[in-house]
Amino acid sequence: MKNKILAILLFFCSTAAIKAENLIIESKQISIDKNRQISIFEKEVVITTPENQIIESDYAEYNKKDGIIILKKNVKAIDNEMNKVYADYAEYNEEFKTLNTIGKTNIKTSEGYILEGKDILFDNLNKYIKSKSLTTITDQNNNKIYLNNFEYLTNKFIFKSIGEIKVEDNLQNTYNFSQIYIDTKSKELLGTDIKSYLNSESFKIDERNKPRIFANNVKIDKEITEFNKANFTLCNYRKDDKCPPWTIQSTKMLHDSKKKTIYYDNALIKIYDIPVFYTPKFSHPDPSVKRRSGFLVPSFLDTKNLGEGFTVPYFWAINKERDFTITPKLFVNENPLFLAEYRQIFKNSNLIFDMGFTEGYKKTAANKKKGNKTHFFSKFVKNFENINNNSKSTLSITTQDSTNDKYFKLYNINSELVEDDIDTLKNTLNFTHSDDDIFFGFNMSIFETLKDGYNDKYEYLYPELTFDKNLFNNSVLGSVNYNNNLKIHTYDTNKTSKTFVNNFDWSSITKKLNSGIQTSLLGNLKNINYEKKNISKFKTDTTSELFGSLGLLNKIDLYKKIGNFSEHYLSPKILLRYSPGEMRKEDSNIKLSPSNAFNLNRFNSNDNYETGLSASIGFDYEIKKQSKKIDFSVSQIINQNENKKMPTSMGLDEKLSDLVGTAKYSINDDFELNYNFAVDQNYKEFNYNEISANTKFNSLELNLNYLQEKKHIGNNEYLKSKINYKIGNDTNLGYEFKRNLITNSSEFYNLSYEYFNDCLRAGLVFRREFYNDSEIEAENSLMFKITLTSFGGVDSPKFNQ
C-alpha cells in the first residue's frame, strides 16, 4: 500500500459501557514499526478526530495501546470554531481528546487574534485553549497583550488571565493589570488593578511628561474606555515616589473615542495632594482633538474701575474652516461686556471679525460717561502666488471702529486684532505685487486717533501708489533704481496734499585705488509734483519741481592683528554731497545716525529735498578678541552754510551737526551693551543718550534701558528695567518697572514669583499701574495664578488697594 493514499479505520472500545468512537488518519505513506508497536504516517498527514477536529502534519506516530498520536513538522490543527494552531511538535491524547503542543506555538483565532507562545493545550471537546507559559496576543489593530498564562474559551470567544499582565497599544501606551478578560467577538476588554502609562507623544505637552492613569478596573470596547475609581496625572515622576504636582481623581473616567472626549464623574483636582477644586461633572477633548466646540477656561476679574467679575468663554468649531468664540465678561456691579471673534480660512486667504458690546456704566458720574460702548474690527488677507514667474501678490483689508476712546483700556480687551493700549484706529485697503525686479503697492487708509486734545480726529490717505523697479545693473555703469509715489493726504479737516514723485537712484561700481581707498559715485534725481490746499508753506497752484544730488563716497579698510587673538578693523569714510536749488522748511523730527549720515537723501520726504554742499565724515571701528566683540561708529555732517530750513533735531540746520555715534560691546550671548549718543557741535554736552544692556549671568537675566532726549532733540527721560532670577530648574523671580525721570514718577512696576515644572505653573504677581486719565483710575493689584498644563489656567481675583 506504499506510495498510495491510504485510509485506516480503527474501531475500538474501552469497555462495553462506552460508545465506540472513530478516528481517521490519512497520509500518502504508511508503515508499521513492529518492535515499537506503532503505526508511522508520512507526507500530508491528515487526522480527523472523533470531535471533528482536523490535525495536519508532515509526520505522525500512532500508538494504539497508549492512545497517543505524536505529530512532527508543520503541525496544524483546526477546531470546530475555526481556531488554528501551528507548531512543530504536538501530541494528541485519544482518551482526553486533547492536543498538547510542545515548544514554540502560534495560534490564529477565528476572530483574527494572533497568539505566540509555547506548550499550549488545545481541548476541542471542552472548548478551551490554555497555557501556563509566557504568551503574546496581537489583535487586528496591532495592539499587543503580554501574559504569564491564559485560557481561551473557544465557544464564548473569551480570553482570561490572572497574574502580571501588560498591554501595549499601537500608540505605544502601556497598561498593566492583575486580571484581564477579553471578548474577541465584541472587542471588549475588562481588567482590574490597572496602571496605564500613556507614552504616545500626542498626549504629551512637554517631553518630560509621564501621563498615567491608575484605576481599580477598566472596561475597553470599540468606542468607550471606562475607568472606575481612577487617578489621572500628566506629570513627571518625583523623587522618593512623592505625589505628583497635580492629579484628577474621579469615581468614573470615560473616554469616548468616537466623540474624542474624556468625561469625569465626581472629579477632584489635587495640587500636591491638597484638594483645590471639585466638580460633579467635568469633560475635555482628548489630545487628538485640535479644535472642539465647548467652554474654555474661565477666569476671574477684579479691577478698581469695574469691580469684580468673571469670564466664561465658549468656542464653537463650526467646521474645519470656520470657528466662533464668544467671551462674556460678567461683572457683579456693572453691565456685562460681550466679546465675539469669528475666523474663517479660505484657499490662500483668511478672515477675522472681532466685536464687542456693553451698555456701559450702571451708575454714571463726572468721570464715568453713560452710553453704550462697542467695537468692530476685521481683517481679510489673500495671497496670490505664481510659481512660474516667481511673483507674489497680497490683498489686505482692515477695518477698525469703536464708539468710545477709553473702551479698550477700561475693559482690558486683548485679542488677535485688538490691544488694550491702541491709540489709533486704522481702516485700510492694501494691495502689493512683487517679482524679481518690480514692486507695486496700492493703499487707501482712514485713521482716527483716540488720544485726547484733538479737534479733528480723522486723517485720510487715499490713494497711495508706489512703484519700484531696477532699470539696469551692470559691471560698467553700475545700477539704477526707479521709484515713484502718488499720494493724496487729507488731515486737520481742510488740509489736502496731493503729491506725485519720481525718483531715480544711481550707484556706480566701486573702484579700489592703489592706495587702498574704495571710491564710488552716487546720484539721485527727484521730480516732485504737488498740489496743496490750506498748507501755508506750499504754493496753492499745481507745481512741478526737479531736484538732484551727486555724491562721492570714499572709504578705506584698515586691518591690524595684535598677538594671536586680537583683530582690529578700522574704516574711515567721507561722503561729499552737493544738491543745487532751494528747499522748503522741514519740520519733521529726523534722528541722525552713523548709517543714514552717508545717504544722499537723509530724510525720506515726498515733498521736500535737502539742498546745499555738505560732507559727512566718520568711521567704523571693530575689535574682535576671541568671544568678545566691540563695534563703534561715529559720524558728523559739515555743511558749507547754515541751513535753517533743515530740521533742528541733531543740529542739521547748523554748519556742524551733532556728533552721533553707536557702540556695541558683546561677550558671546551672555552680555550685550548698546549705546547710542549725540554730542552737540561743540563736543561739550550730550543731548541724546540711549543705553540698553542685556546680560545673563548664571541664573540672573537683566534687561536695562535708559533714554534721554533734551534741548533741540526732545524732552524725554526714562528708565526701564526687567530683572529675572531663576532659582534651580523650577522657580523664577521677576521685577519690571518703568520710571519717568522728568516727572520723577513711575508708570508701572511688576513684582512676580513663579514656580513651574513639566505640568504645572503657579505664580504670584503684584502690579502697580499709573494712569493720567480722567476716566481710568490707577490701581494696585495682587493676583495668584495657577496653570495645569493641557487644561489651561485659573486666575484668582485681584486683591486691590
C-alpha positions in Angstrom: 0.0 0.0 0.0 3.1 2.3 -0.1 3.0 5.5 -2.3 -0.8 5.4 -2.3 -3.3 7.5 -0.4 -4.4 5.2 2.5 -7.3 5.4 5.0 -7.3 3.3 8.1 -10.5 3.0 10.1 -9.8 1.9 13.6 -12.6 0.7 15.8 -12.0 0.2 19.5 -14.0 0.1 22.7 -12.6 0.5 26.2 -15.5 -1.1 27.9 -18.8 -2.3 26.9 -20.4 0.7 28.5 -18.5 3.3 26.4 -19.7 4.2 23.0 -17.2 3.4 20.2 -15.6 6.5 18.7 -14.0 6.9 15.3 -10.5 8.2 14.5 -9.5 8.7 10.9 -5.9 9.1 9.7 -4.9 9.8 6.1 -1.5 10.1 4.6 0.4 9.3 1.4 2.8 6.9 3.1 2.2 4.4 6.0 4.5 1.9 7.7 4.4 -0.2 10.8 7.2 -0.5 13.4 6.6 -3.9 14.9 9.2 -3.5 17.6 7.7 -0.4 19.0 4.2 -1.5 18.0 3.3 1.9 16.4 2.0 2.9 13.0 4.0 5.6 11.2 2.3 8.1 8.8 4.3 10.4 6.5 3.6 13.0 3.8 0.5 15.1 4.0 -0.9 13.5 7.2 -4.5 14.5 7.9 -6.2 13.3 11.1 -9.9 13.7 11.8 -10.7 13.2 15.5 -14.0 11.9 16.9 -14.9 15.5 17.9 -14.3 16.6 14.2 -11.1 18.4 14.9 -8.7 18.4 11.8 -5.0 17.9 12.5 -2.4 18.1 9.8 1.4 17.4 9.8 4.3 16.0 7.8 4.8 13.1 10.2 2.8 11.2 12.7 3.3 8.2 15.0 0.2 6.3 16.4 0.5 4.1 19.5 -2.9 2.4 19.7 -2.1 0.8 23.0 -1.4 4.1 24.8 -3.9 6.1 22.7 -1.3 8.7 21.8 -0.5 10.3 18.4 2.8 12.1 18.1 2.9 14.8 15.3 6.0 16.4 14.0 6.9 19.1 11.4 4.4 21.7 10.2 1.7 20.7 12.7 -1.6 22.5 12.0 -4.9 21.9 13.9 -8.3 23.4 13.3 -11.2 23.1 15.7 -15.0 23.5 15.1 -14.8 27.3 15.7 -12.1 27.6 13.0 -9.3 28.4 15.5 -5.9 27.4 14.1 -2.9 26.1 15.9 0.6 25.9 14.4 3.6 24.1 15.9 6.5 21.7 15.1 5.7 19.1 17.7 2.4 18.1 19.3 0.7 15.1 21.0 -2.9 14.1 20.6 -4.4 12.2 23.6 -7.1 9.8 22.3 -8.6 9.3 25.8 -9.0 13.0 26.8 -9.5 14.3 23.2 -6.8 16.9 23.7 -3.9 18.2 21.6 -0.7 19.3 23.5 1.9 21.3 21.7 5.5 21.3 23.0 7.8 24.2 22.2 7.0 27.2 20.1 3.4 27.5 19.1 1.3 30.1 17.2 -2.5 30.3 17.2 -4.8 32.3 15.0 -8.3 32.6 16.4 -11.5 32.7 14.4 -11.7 36.5 15.2 -8.2 37.2 13.9 -6.2 37.4 17.1 -2.6 36.0 16.9 -1.1 34.2 19.8 2.6 33.5 20.1 3.7 31.1 23.0 4.7 27.6 23.8 3.3 24.4 25.4 -0.3 25.0 24.7 -3.2 22.7 25.5 -5.9 22.5 22.8 -9.2 20.9 24.1 -11.7 20.8 21.3 -14.1 18.7 23.3 -14.4 21.0 26.3 -14.0 24.1 24.1 -10.9 25.8 25.5 -7.3 26.5 24.7 -4.8 27.3 27.6 -1.2 27.6 28.5 0.9 28.3 31.7 3.7 29.7 29.7 4.5 33.3 28.6 2.3 34.3 25.7 1.9 37.3 23.4 -1.5 38.2 21.9 -1.8 40.6 18.9 -5.2 41.9 17.9 -6.4 43.2 14.5 -5.2 46.7 15.4 -1.7 45.6 16.2 -2.2 46.0 20.0 -0.1 43.6 21.9 -1.0 41.8 25.2 1.7 40.0 27.2 0.5 37.3 29.6 2.1 34.8 32.0 -0.7 32.4 31.3 -4.1 32.3 29.6 -7.2 30.4 29.0 -9.3 30.9 25.8 -13.0 29.7 25.9 -13.4 29.0 22.2 -17.2 28.7 22.1 -17.6 32.0 24.1 -14.7 33.8 22.4 -13.2 35.0 25.7 -9.6 35.1 26.9 -8.9 35.0 30.6 -5.6 35.6 32.5 -4.5 36.2 36.1 -1.1 37.5 37.1 1.3 40.0 35.6 -0.4 41.3 32.5 0.8 44.0 30.2 -1.0 45.6 27.2 0.9 47.8 24.7 -1.3 49.5 22.1 -0.4 50.7 18.7 0.4 54.2 20.1 3.0 52.7 22.5 0.8 53.3 25.5 1.1 50.6 28.1 -1.4 49.1 30.6 -0.6 46.8 33.5 -3.3 44.5 35.0 -3.6 41.8 37.6 -6.5 40.2 35.9 -8.0 40.5 32.4 -10.9 39.3 30.3 -11.0 39.9 26.5 -14.1 39.3 24.5 -12.8 38.8 20.9 -16.3 38.8 19.5 -17.4 42.2 20.9 -13.8 43.5 21.0 -14.3 44.3 24.7 -11.6 44.2 27.4 -12.1 44.1 31.2 -9.2 44.5 33.6 -8.6 45.0 37.3 -5.9 46.9 39.2 -4.9 48.8 36.1 -1.9 51.0 35.8 -2.0 52.8 32.4 1.1 54.6 31.1 0.3 56.8 28.1 3.5 57.0 26.2 2.1 58.4 22.9 3.7 61.8 22.1 0.3 63.2 21.2 -0.7 63.0 24.8 2.4 65.0 26.0 2.7 68.7 26.3 6.3 68.6 27.5 8.8 65.9 26.6 9.3 65.3 30.4 5.6 64.4 30.9 4.7 60.9 32.1 0.9 60.7 31.6 -0.6 57.8 33.5 -4.0 56.5 34.9 -4.3 54.2 37.9 -7.7 52.7 38.5 -9.5 49.8 40.2 -10.8 48.4 37.0 -11.2 49.3 33.3 -13.6 48.3 30.5 -12.4 48.9 26.9 -14.5 48.3 23.8 -14.6 49.7 20.3 -15.5 53.2 21.2 -15.6 53.5 25.0 -12.8 53.1 27.6 -14.2 53.3 31.1 -12.0 53.6 34.3 -13.6 53.2 37.7 -12.1 54.9 40.8 -9.4 56.5 38.5 -6.5 58.7 39.3 -5.0 60.7 36.3 -1.9 62.9 36.0 0.3 64.2 33.3 3.3 65.0 35.5 6.8 63.5 35.6 7.8 61.3 38.5 9.2 62.9 41.6 12.0 61.7 43.8 11.2 59.2 46.6 7.9 58.4 44.9 6.3 61.6 46.1 2.8 62.6 44.9 2.7 64.4 41.5 2.2 68.1 41.3 -1.4 67.6 40.3 -3.9 64.8 39.9 -7.6 64.4 38.9 -9.4 61.8 40.9 -12.8 60.6 39.8 -15.2 57.8 40.6 -15.5 57.2 36.8 -13.3 58.4 33.9 -14.7 57.7 30.5 -13.0 58.2 27.1 -15.3 58.2 24.1 -13.1 57.7 21.0 -16.0 58.5 18.6 -16.7 61.9 20.3 -13.0 62.2 21.1 -13.9 63.4 24.6 -12.9 62.4 28.2 -15.6 62.6 30.8 -15.2 62.6 34.6 -17.8 61.9 37.4 -17.1 63.5 40.8 -13.8 64.9 39.7 -11.5 66.2 42.4 -8.4 68.2 41.4 -5.5 68.0 43.8 -2.4 70.2 43.9 0.5 68.4 45.7 -2.1 66.1 47.2 -4.1 69.0 48.5 -7.8 69.2 47.2 -8.3 72.5 45.5 -11.4 72.0 43.2 -14.3 69.6 43.0 -17.0 69.3 40.3 -19.6 66.6 39.9 -19.2 66.6 36.1 -16.2 67.5 34.1 -15.1 66.9 30.5 -12.5 67.9 28.0 -11.4 66.9 24.4 -8.8 64.1 24.2 -5.3 65.0 22.9 -6.1 64.1 19.3 -8.5 67.0 19.1 -7.0 70.1 17.7 -10.2 72.2 18.0 -13.5 71.4 19.5 -16.7 73.3 20.5 -17.1 73.8 24.2 -16.4 76.1 27.1 -12.8 77.4 27.6 -11.0 78.0 30.8 -12.9 80.7 32.9 -11.1 83.5 34.7 -11.8 85.9 37.5 -11.9 89.7 37.1 -11.3 92.4 39.6 -10.5 96.0 38.7 -10.8 99.2 40.6 -12.7 100.8 37.7 -15.3 98.0 37.1 -15.2 95.8 40.2 -15.4 92.1 40.5 -16.4 89.7 37.7 -15.5 86.6 35.7 -15.4 85.4 32.1 -16.7 82.2 30.7 -15.6 81.9 27.0 -17.3 79.5 24.7 -15.7 78.2 21.5 -17.8 76.9 18.6 -15.9 74.9 15.9 -18.4 75.4 13.1 -16.3 73.3 10.7 -12.7 72.8 9.7 -12.6 76.3 8.1 -14.7 78.3 10.5 -15.0 78.9 14.2 -16.7 81.4 16.5 -15.7 82.4 20.1 -18.0 84.4 22.4 -16.4 85.7 25.7 -18.9 87.4 28.1 -17.2 89.4 30.8 -19.8 89.4 33.7 -19.4 92.0 36.4 -21.0 92.0 39.8 -21.9 95.7 39.9 -21.6 96.7 36.3 -23.2 95.8 33.0 -21.6 92.9 31.2 -19.4 93.1 28.2 -19.9 90.6 25.3 -16.9 89.9 23.1 -17.0 87.8 20.0 -14.5 86.6 17.4 -15.2 84.9 14.1 -12.5 83.3 12.0 -12.6 81.6 8.6 -9.9 80.2 6.3 -10.3 80.1 2.5 -7.8 78.9 0.0 -4.8 81.2 0.2 -6.8 83.7 2.4 -8.2 84.2 5.9 -10.9 86.4 7.5 -11.3 87.6 11.1 -14.1 89.5 12.7 -13.7 90.9 16.3 -16.5 92.7 18.0 -17.8 93.8 21.4 -20.8 95.4 23.1 -21.7 96.7 26.5 -24.3 99.1 27.8 -21.7 100.9 29.8 -21.7 102.1 33.4 -24.8 101.3 35.6 -24.0 104.4 37.7 -22.6 107.4 35.9 -20.5 110.2 37.3 -18.5 113.1 36.1 -15.6 110.8 35.1 -17.9 107.9 34.1 -19.8 108.8 31.0 -23.1 107.0 30.2 -23.9 105.2 26.9 -23.2 102.0 25.0 -19.7 101.1 24.2 -18.9 98.9 21.1 -16.2 98.0 18.8 -15.9 96.2 15.4 -12.6 95.1 13.9 -12.0 92.9 10.9 -9.1 91.8 8.8 -9.0 89.9 5.4 -5.8 88.8 3.8 -5.5 87.0 0.5 -2.2 85.8 -1.1 -1.7 85.3 -4.8 1.4 83.4 -5.8 2.7 82.4 -9.3 5.5 79.9 -9.0 6.2 80.0 -12.7 7.4 83.7 -12.8 8.3 84.0 -9.1 5.8 86.7 -8.4 3.7 87.2 -5.3 0.7 89.5 -4.6 -1.2 90.2 -1.4 -4.5 91.9 -0.8 -5.3 93.1 2.8 -8.4 94.8 4.0 -8.6 96.1 7.6 -11.5 97.8 9.4 -11.4 99.2 13.0 -14.3 101.1 14.7 -15.1 102.0 18.3 -17.7 104.2 19.9 -15.5 105.1 22.9 -11.9 106.3 23.2 -11.2 104.7 26.6 -13.2 101.5 25.9 -10.2 99.1 25.2 -8.1 100.1 28.2 -11.0 100.3 30.6 -12.2 96.7 29.8 -8.6 95.4 29.2 -9.5 94.0 25.8 -6.8 92.0 24.1 -7.2 89.6 21.2 -5.7 88.7 17.8 -6.8 92.1 16.4 -7.1 94.3 19.5 -4.6 95.6 22.0 -5.8 97.5 25.1 -3.3 100.3 24.6 -4.3 101.1 21.0 -4.4 104.8 20.3 -5.2 105.0 16.6 -8.0 103.2 14.6 -7.0 102.2 11.1 -9.2 101.3 8.2 -7.1 100.3 5.2 -7.2 98.6 1.8 -3.7 97.5 0.7 -2.5 95.6 -2.3 1.1 94.7 -3.1 2.7 92.8 -6.0 6.4 91.9 -6.4 8.5 89.8 -8.7 12.3 89.6 -9.4 12.8 93.3 -10.1 9.4 95.1 -9.7 7.3 96.1 -6.7 3.9 97.7 -6.9 1.8 98.9 -3.9 -1.7 100.4 -3.6 -3.0 101.7 -0.3 -6.2 103.5 0.9 -6.4 104.4 4.6 -8.5 106.3 7.1 -7.1 107.0 10.6 -8.9 108.0 13.7 -6.9 109.0 16.8 -8.2 108.0 20.2 -5.9 110.5 22.1 -7.3 113.5 23.9 -6.8 117.0 22.7 -7.5 116.6 19.0 -10.3 118.7 17.5 -10.2 116.7 14.3 -9.6 113.1 14.9 -9.6 111.9 11.3 -6.9 111.6 8.7 -7.4 110.3 5.2 -4.8 108.8 2.8 -6.2 107.7 -0.5 -5.0 106.6 -2.8 -1.3 106.0 -2.3 0.5 104.2 -5.1 4.1 103.0 -5.1 6.1 101.6 -7.9 9.8 100.3 -7.7 11.9 98.8 -10.5 15.5 98.1 -11.1 16.2 99.6 -14.5 19.6 98.1 -15.0 22.6 96.6 -13.2 25.9 96.0 -15.0 29.6 95.9 -14.3 30.3 99.2 -16.2 27.7 101.7 -15.4 26.6 100.4 -12.0 22.9 100.1 -11.1 19.9 102.4 -11.4 16.6 102.0 -9.5 13.4 103.9 -10.3 10.7 104.6 -7.7 7.5 106.7 -8.0 4.9 107.5 -5.4 1.4 109.0 -5.8 -0.2 110.2 -2.5 -3.4 112.2 -1.6 -3.4 113.1 2.0 -6.2 115.0 3.9 -5.9 115.9 7.6 -6.9 118.6 10.1 -10.3 118.9 8.5 -9.4 121.0 5.4 -5.8 120.4 4.7 -5.1 118.5 1.5 -1.8 117.3 0.0 -1.5 115.8 -3.5 1.9 114.6 -4.5 3.4 112.6 -7.3 7.1 111.9 -7.0 9.5 110.3 -9.5 12.8 109.2 -8.0 16.0 107.8 -9.7 18.9 106.4 -7.6 22.2 105.6 -9.2 25.3 104.0 -7.7 28.5 103.3 -9.7 30.7 100.3 -9.5 33.1 100.7 -6.5 36.7 101.3 -7.6 39.6 100.3 -5.5 42.7 102.6 -5.9 46.3 101.6 -5.5 46.3 103.4 -2.2 43.6 101.1 -0.9 40.8 103.7 -1.0 37.5 102.4 -2.3 35.6 105.1 -4.2 32.1 105.2 -5.7 29.8 107.8 -7.2 26.2 108.2 -6.0 23.4 110.1 -7.8 19.8 110.9 -7.1 17.2 112.7 -9.3 13.9 113.6 -7.9 10.9 115.1 -9.6 8.2 116.4 -7.1 4.8 117.3 -8.4 2.3 118.6 -5.9 -1.0 120.4 -5.3 -1.6 121.7 -1.8 -4.6 123.2 -0.2 -4.6 125.2 3.1 -1.0 124.3 3.9 0.9 127.5 4.5 4.4 126.7 3.3 3.3 125.4 -0.1 2.0 127.0 -3.3 -1.7 126.6 -4.0 -1.2 126.0 -7.7 -0.1 122.8 -9.2 3.6 122.8 -9.0 6.4 120.7 -10.5 9.9 120.7 -9.1 13.1 119.0 -10.0 15.9 118.2 -7.5 19.1 116.3 -7.8 22.2 115.5 -5.9 25.6 113.9 -6.5 27.8 112.3 -4.0 31.4 110.9 -3.9 31.9 108.2 -1.2 35.4 107.3 -0.2 36.3 104.6 2.2 39.4 102.7 3.3 39.5 99.5 5.2 42.4 99.1 7.6 43.3 95.9 9.5 45.7 95.1 12.3 46.3 91.9 14.2 47.7 92.2 17.7 49.0 89.0 19.1 47.2 85.7 18.3 43.7 86.6 19.4 43.0 90.3 18.8 41.9 91.7 15.4 41.2 95.3 14.7 39.2 96.7 11.7 39.1 100.5 11.1 37.1 102.0 8.2 37.3 105.8 7.9 34.9 107.2 5.3 33.7 110.5 3.8 30.8 111.5 1.6 30.9 114.7 -0.3 27.3 115.7 -1.3 26.0 118.5 -3.4 22.5 119.4 -4.4 21.6 122.7 -6.1 18.4 124.7 -5.5 16.3 125.8 -2.6 14.4 123.6 -0.2 11.3 124.3 2.0 11.3 124.4 5.7 11.3 120.9 7.0 9.6 120.4 10.4 9.9 116.6 10.8 11.9 115.2 13.6 14.8 113.4 12.0 17.3 111.4 14.0 20.7 111.3 12.5 22.7 108.1 12.9 26.1 106.8 11.6 24.2 104.8 8.9 21.9 107.4 7.4 24.5 110.1 7.6 26.0 108.6 4.4 22.8 108.6 2.4 22.1 111.1 -0.3 18.6 111.5 0.9 18.8 111.8 4.7 15.1 112.4 5.2 12.8 110.5 3.0 10.2 113.1 2.2 7.8 113.2 -0.7 7.5 116.9 -0.9 10.9 118.3 0.2 14.6 117.8 -0.6 17.8 118.6 1.1 20.0 121.1 -0.8 23.4 122.6 -0.4 27.0 121.4 -0.2 28.0 119.1 2.7 30.4 116.5 3.8 29.7 113.5 6.0 32.7 112.2 7.9 33.0 109.3 10.2 34.4 105.8 10.8 33.5 102.3 11.8 35.8 100.5 14.2 35.5 96.9 15.2 37.6 94.8 17.6 37.4 91.0 17.7 39.1 89.2 20.6 38.1 85.6 20.9 34.5 85.6 22.1 34.4 89.4 22.7 33.4 91.9 20.1 33.4 95.7 20.1 31.7 97.8 17.4 32.0 101.6 17.4 30.8 104.1 14.8 30.6 107.9 14.7 29.7 110.4 12.1 29.1 114.2 11.7 27.9 116.4 8.9 29.7 119.5 7.9 27.6 122.0 5.9 29.1 124.7 3.7 26.5 127.1 5.2 23.9 127.1 7.8 20.5 126.0 6.5 17.7 127.0 8.8 15.2 125.2 6.6 16.7 121.9 7.8 15.3 120.2 10.9 16.7 121.4 14.2 17.0 117.9 15.5 20.5 116.6 15.7 21.8 120.1 14.7 21.2 119.5 11.0 20.4 123.2 10.5 23.9 124.3 11.7 27.2 124.3 9.9 28.2 121.4 12.1 25.7 118.8 13.1 25.7 116.9 16.3 28.3 114.2 16.5 26.3 111.0 16.6 27.6 107.5 17.3 26.7 104.0 18.3 28.7 101.5 20.3 28.1 97.8 21.0 30.0 95.5 23.3 29.2 91.8 23.4 30.5 88.7 25.0 29.1 85.6 23.5 25.3 85.5 24.1 25.7 86.3 27.8 26.3 90.0 27.7 25.5 92.8 25.3 25.7 96.6 25.9 24.4 99.1 23.3 24.9 102.8 23.4 23.6 105.5 21.0 24.5 109.1 21.6 24.6 112.6 20.2 27.0 115.3 21.3 26.5 119.0 20.4 28.7 120.6 17.8 31.0 122.0 20.5 31.6 118.5 21.8 30.7 119.6 25.3 27.2 118.2 26.0 25.4 115.0 25.3 21.8 115.8 24.2 20.8 112.3 23.3 21.7 109.1 25.3 20.2 105.7 24.8 21.6 102.8 26.7 20.5 99.2 26.7 22.1 96.3 28.5 21.2 92.7 28.3 23.1 90.3 30.5 22.8 86.7 31.6 25.0 85.6 34.5 24.2 82.1 35.5 20.6 82.3 36.7 20.3 86.1 36.5 18.9 87.9 33.5 18.9 91.7 33.4 17.5 94.0 30.7 18.1 97.7 31.3 17.0 100.6 29.1 17.7 104.3 29.6 16.7 107.1 27.3 17.4 110.8 27.5 16.5 113.5 25.0 17.0 117.2 25.6 17.3 120.6 24.0 16.7 120.6 20.3 16.3 116.8 20.2 13.3 116.5 22.6 12.2 116.4 26.2 12.2 112.9 27.4 14.0 110.8 30.0 13.0 107.5 31.5 14.5 104.3 32.9 13.0 100.9 32.2 14.3 97.6 33.6 13.4 93.9 33.7 15.1 91.5 36.0 14.6 87.8 36.1 16.3 85.4 38.5 16.0 81.7 38.1 16.3 79.5 41.2 17.1 75.9 40.3 15.2 74.5 37.4 11.7 75.4 38.6 11.5 78.9 40.1 11.6 82.4 38.7 11.7 85.8 40.5 10.9 88.8 38.3 10.8 92.5 38.7 9.9 95.0 36.0 9.4 98.8 36.1 9.4 102.0 34.0 10.0 105.4 35.6 9.7 108.8 34.1 12.8 110.7 35.3 11.5 114.2 34.2 8.3 114.0 36.3 10.0 111.6 38.8 7.1 109.3 38.7 6.6 105.6 37.9 4.4 104.5 35.0 4.2 100.9 36.2 6.0 98.2 38.1 5.5 94.5 38.4 6.9 92.0 41.0 6.3 88.3 40.3 7.1 84.9 41.7 6.6 81.9 39.5 7.1 78.1 40.1 6.9 75.7 37.2 7.6 72.2 36.1 6.7 69.9 33.3 2.9 70.0 34.1 2.2 73.0 36.3 2.9 76.7 36.6 1.9 78.8 39.6 2.7 82.4 40.1 2.1 85.4 42.4 2.0 88.8 40.7 1.9 92.3 42.2 1.2 95.1 39.7 1.0 98.8 40.2 -0.4 100.8 37.3 -0.5 104.6 36.9 -2.8 106.4 34.5 -3.0 110.0 33.7 -6.6 109.7 32.5 -9.9 111.3 33.6 -11.9 108.0 33.4 -9.4 105.3 34.3 -8.1 105.2 37.9 -4.7 103.9 39.0 -4.7 100.7 41.0 -2.6 98.2 42.9 -3.3 94.6 42.3 -2.1 91.3 43.8 -3.0 88.1 41.8 -2.3 84.4 42.2 -2.4 82.3 39.0 -2.1 78.6 38.6 -2.0 76.7 35.3 -2.4 73.0 34.8 -0.6 72.1 31.6 -3.0 70.9 28.9 -6.1 72.1 30.9 -5.3 75.9 30.9 -5.1 78.3 33.8 -7.2 79.8 36.5 -6.5 83.3 37.9 -7.5 84.3 41.3 -9.5 87.5 41.8 -7.2 90.5 42.1 -6.7 91.9 45.6 -6.8 95.7 45.1 -5.6 98.5 47.2 
